[in-house]
Amino acid sequence: MRGRIEVDPDLEPVPVPASILNEVFAHAREAAPEECCGLITGADAAPFARVVRCRNEMTRQHQLDPATYPRDGTQGFYMNEQDYMHADEEAAGRGERVTCVYHSHVDAAAYFSEMD
């Protein structure tokens, strides 16, 4: 089993615009008590331009097949595939791409978990 992933202090910080962070944080608050998940799209010059909220399908997957999906939306996320595809197509139409995948951890600190 892999341990917790720590930030490499030798890497330069990645500046993310406050408006983007605020939108991600708002998404996490609104989705609670379940995890939120989504995408950020952009281009080389501005990699963090748009937040695209995606539906967390983990609870639905768990209800359909608890053996394969033992966690529900309070403990994990399963990004809606159509939401992802739609976001990717819209970004490409603007000359952008998906530059970031995000999700929240409910009642936990911000860190890379073993599942991340």
MOURPE-V788505 format. One record per residue. RES is the residue in three letters. D_LAST is the distance of its C-alpha to the last C-alpha in whole Angstrom. Layout:
res:RES d_last:D_LAST
res:RES d_last:D_LAST
//
This chain:
res:MET d_last:13
res:ARG d_last:11
res:GLY d_last:11
res:ARG d_last:10
res:ILE d_last:9
res:GLU d_last:12
res:VAL d_last:13
res:ASP d_last:16
res:PRO d_last:19
res:ASP d_last:21
res:LEU d_last:19
res:GLU d_last:21
res:PRO d_last:20
res:VAL d_last:19
res:PRO d_last:21
res:VAL d_last:20
res:PRO d_last:23
res:ALA d_last:23
res:SER d_last:24
res:ILE d_last:21
res:LEU d_last:19
res:ASN d_last:22
res:GLU d_last:21
res:VAL d_last:17
res:PHE d_last:18
res:ALA d_last:21
res:HIS d_last:19
res:ALA d_last:17
res:ARG d_last:20
res:GLU d_last:22
res:ALA d_last:19
res:ALA d_last:19
res:PRO d_last:19
res:GLU d_last:16
res:GLU d_last:13
res:CYS d_last:14
res:CYS d_last:12
res:GLY d_last:14
res:LEU d_last:15
res:ILE d_last:17
res:THR d_last:19
res:GLY d_last:22
res:ALA d_last:24
res:ASP d_last:24
res:ALA d_last:27
res:ALA d_last:25
res:PRO d_last:21
res:PHE d_last:20
res:ALA d_last:23
res:ARG d_last:22
res:VAL d_last:20
res:VAL d_last:19
res:ARG d_last:18
res:CYS d_last:17
res:ARG d_last:18
res:ASN d_last:15
res:GLU d_last:17
res:MET d_last:15
res:THR d_last:18
res:ARG d_last:20
res:GLN d_last:18
res:HIS d_last:19
res:GLN d_last:22
res:LEU d_last:23
res:ASP d_last:22
res:PRO d_last:20
res:ALA d_last:20
res:THR d_last:18
res:TYR d_last:16
res:PRO d_last:16
res:ARG d_last:14
res:ASP d_last:16
res:GLY d_last:15
res:THR d_last:15
res:GLN d_last:12
res:GLY d_last:10
res:PHE d_last:10
res:TYR d_last:12
res:MET d_last:13
res:ASN d_last:17
res:GLU d_last:18
res:GLN d_last:21
res:ASP d_last:20
res:TYR d_last:18
res:MET d_last:21
res:HIS d_last:23
res:ALA d_last:21
res:ASP d_last:21
res:GLU d_last:25
res:GLU d_last:26
res:ALA d_last:24
res:ALA d_last:26
res:GLY d_last:29
res:ARG d_last:29
res:GLY d_last:28
res:GLU d_last:24
res:ARG d_last:21
res:VAL d_last:17
res:THR d_last:16
res:CYS d_last:13
res:VAL d_last:11
res:TYR d_last:10
res:HIS d_last:9
res:SER d_last:11
res:HIS d_last:11
res:VAL d_last:14
res:ASP d_last:16
res:ALA d_last:14
res:ALA d_last:14
res:ALA d_last:11
res:TYR d_last:9
res:PHE d_last:6
res:SER d_last:5
res:GLU d_last:6
res:MET d_last:4
res:ASP d_last:0
//
